């Protein structure tokens, strides 16, 4: 708190009893700015609850490859069944040279093991196709 003494020619040198609020306002503004800057840093936690089922309507192109993975882990493209991942990779290699390069749309059963989907993605990557998408169904309304 600052004190000032009247010096207008008064012989009475009594201190002023008014509080100077300017330093208080300055400190509060600085604290507010620090608080606003640190909030986004604190919010970057590890809490993850991302998947929400949404369905973006796709317009299928004839050159796209629709890869279906059944609950038992079998791979199909249309009615053609691939005996293993190597056969799938060889098929993808033949399609990857087409210009423009087709996309692979993966339709996996809800009960399919994660390893089967990972194997399909690995085969697509090794085959040379860059764009991979997952097809889902929207929940009932």
LOTI-492952 format. One record per residue: x negated, y, z negated of N, C-alpha, C in turn. Coordinates in steps of 0.05 Angstrom, whole numbers, plus 32768, in hexadecimal, padded with zeros to 4 digits. Each point is the difference from the previous one (the first is absolute). Layout:
REM LOTI-492952
XYZXYZXYZ...
REM end
This chain:
REM LOTI-492952
7FEF7FE980008011801780007FEE801880008006801380117FF080188002800D80167FF07FEF80117FF6800A80177FF07FF68019800D8011801480007FF8801A800A800780157FEC7FF280148000800480157FEC80088019800F8015800E7FF5800A8018800D7FEA80167FFE7FFC800E80167FEC80157FFF800A8019800F801980077FFC800B8017800E7FFB801A7FF07FED80007FF17FFC80177FEF800E7FFD7FE5800D7FE97FFD800C7FFB7FE67FEA7FFB7FEB800580097FE97FED7FFA7FEB80077FE67FF380187FF6800780097FE77FF57FF57FE980117FED7FF27FF77FF37FEA800F800C7FE57FF880197FFD8005800D7FE67FFA7FFF7FEE80187FFC7FE77FFD7FFF7FEE8017801C7FFC800C80017FFB801A80197FFB800E80097FE37FF980197FFC7FFC80097FE67FF8800D7FF180177FFD800A8019800A7FF280187FEE7FE98008800C7FEA80087FF07FE9800A7FFB8003801D7FE87FFB80087FF88001801D80067FE4800B80147FFE801180087FE5800B7FF27FF9801A7FF18012800B7FF27FFA801A7FEE7FE87FFE7FEF7FFD7FEC7FEF7FE77FFF80117FE77FFC801680027FF280117FE87FFC800C7FF8801A800980128010800C7FFA801A7FEA7FF580137FE8800A7FFF7FEB7FF680117FF97FE37FF97FFF7FFA7FE67FF97FE57FF780177FED8009801980087FFD80167FEF800780017FFB801E7FF9801480117FFF7FFB801D7FEA7FED80077FE980027FF37FEA7FEE800680087FE37FF8800D7FFD7FE980097FE67FF880157FF5801380128010800A80147FF880137FF37FF6801A7FEC800F800A7FF27FF880187FF27FE57FFC7FF27FFD7FEA7FF27FE77FFA80147FE97FFF801780047FF380157FEC7FFE800A7FF8801C800580138011800B7FFB801B7FEB7FF180117FE780057FFC7FEB7FF3800F7FFC7FE37FF780037FFB7FE67FFA7FE57FF680187FEC80038018800A800580177FEE80037FFC7FEC80177FF9800880187FFD7FEC80157FEA7FEB7FFB7FEC80077FF17FEA7FED7FFA800B7FEB7FED801180077FED800A7FED7FED80147FEE800D800F8008801480157FF0800D7FF47FEA80117FE7800080077FF47FEB80117FF97FE87FEF80147FF27FF67FFC7FE97FF080027FE780117FFE7FE97FF480017FE6800E801C7FF580028014800E7FF8801C7FF5800280087FFD801D80087FE8800780077FFA801C801C7FF380008013800C800D801A7FF48003800B8009801C7FF07FFB80148005800B801A80157FF2801180017FE6800380117FF48015801E80067FFC800A800E8012801D8005800380077FF6801C80157FF0800180067FF3801A800F801580117FF380078016800D801180147FFB7FF3801B8011800580117FFE7FF4801B8001801680157FEA8003800E80008013801680077FF0801980148009800E80087FF180177FEB800180167FF87FE980097FEB7FFF8014800D7FFB801B7FF3800B801480087FFB801B7FEC7FED800C80077FE680027FED7FEC800A7FF78005801C7FE77FFF80057FF58002801B7FFA7FE3800980047FFB801A7FFC7FE580097FE37FF67FFD7FED80127FFE7FE47FF67FFE7FF87FFA7FE3801180097FEC7FF97FFA7FE480037FE37FFA7FF07FF77FED80007FE47FF7800F7FFE7FE680157FF17FFF800E7FFC7FE77FF87FE57FF47FF180017FEB7FF57FE87FF380127FF97FE8800B7FE8800080117FF77FEA7FF17FEC7FEF800280047FE57FF37FED7FEE80177FF57FEF80037FE5800180167FF37FF27FF77FFB7FE380137FF67FF07FFB7FFC7FE37FEA7FEB7FFC7FFD7FED80137FEC7FEB7FFC7FE48009800A7FFE8019800B7FE7800B80097FFA7FFC801D80147FF780107FFC7FFB801D8002801B800E7FF0800280167FFF80188010800F7FFB801B801280138007800F7FFE80197FFE801B800E80007FFE801B80038018801180167FF880138018800B7FFA80187FF7800E80067FE37FF880027FEE801380047FE47FFA7FE67FF080007FEA800C80067FE67FF380017FF47FFE7FE47FFA7FE77FF77FF47FFC7FE67FE27FFD80037FF1800E7FEF7FE37FFD80007FF87FEB7FEC7FEF7FED80077FF97FEB7FED7FEF800A7FE97FF0801580047FEF800A7FEB7FF8801D80067FF0800C7FEE7FF8801C80037FED800380187FF07FEC80067FED8002801680108003801B80157FF08002801080028019800E801B80028009800A7FE9800C801B7FFF7FEB801580087FE87FFE7FF67FEB801380077FF97FFF801D7FFF7FE9800C7FFB7FFE801D8016800C801180197FFD7FF78017800C800E7FFE801E7FFE7FF9800A7FE87FFE801D7FFC7FEA800C80127FEA7FF180027FEA8009801180088004801D80127FEE800A80098003801B801280188004800F80077FEB8012801780017FF3801B7FFA7FE97FFF7FF27FF280197FF87FF4800F80177FFC7FF380177FF3800D801780148010801180197FFD7FFA8015800E800F7FFE801E7FFA8003801180157FFF801D7FFC801C800B8006800D800E7FEF7FF980077FE580027FE77FEE7FF080007FEB7FFF7FE97FEE801B7FFD7FF1800A7FE87FFF801A7FFC7FF27FFC80017FE2801780047FF380007FFF7FE380097FE47FF77FF97FF87FE880097FE77FF5801480077FE980187FF68003801480047FEB80047FE57FF17FFA80017FE780017FE77FEF801A7FFF7FF2800F7FEA800580187FFA7FF17FFA7FE87FEE7FFE80057FE77FF97FEB7FED80187FFA7FEE80057FE67FFB80157FF87FEE7FFA800A7FE4801480047FF07FFD800A7FE57FF07FED7FEF80027FE680067FF37FEB7FF07FE47FF8800A7FF7800D80157FE67FF8800C7FE980057FED7FED7FEE7FFE7FE880057FEF7FF08018800B7FF5800F7FED7FF1801880077FE87FF880127FF47FE97FFC7FEA7FF8801080067FFC801D80197FF8800680087FFD801C8002801B800E800A80147FF28002801B800C7FE3800B80037FF07FFC7FEC7FE4800980027FF17FF2801780057FE680047FF47FF280168009800A801B801980078002800A800B80197FF4801B80067FFE80117FEB7FF3801A80047FE27FFD80087FF37FEC7FF47FE47FFB80067FFD7FF7801D80127FEE80097FFF7FF7801C800680168013801280127FF98006801780127FE8801380017FF380047FE97FE980127FFF7FE97FF380107FFB7FE77FFD7FEB7FF2800E80067FFF801E801A7FFF800780077FFF801C7FFD801B800E7FFD80167FF17FFA801A800C80188013800280167FFA7FF48017801380017FFF80127FE78004801980057FFC80147FEB801A80057FF080178002800E801980087FF380107FE87FF780057FFF7FE680107FEB7FF48016800D7FF080187FF680028017800A7FF1800F7FE97FF3800E80067FEA80107FEC7FF3801E8007800480107FEC8007801C80058004800F7FF77FE7801380107FF780107FFA7FE8801D8004800780117FF77FEE801D80058002800880127FE9801280138006800880117FEA80127FF17FEC800080097FE780127FF27FED801D8005800680127FEE7FF7801C80058006800A80197FF18012800F800D800980197FF580167FFC7FEC
REM end
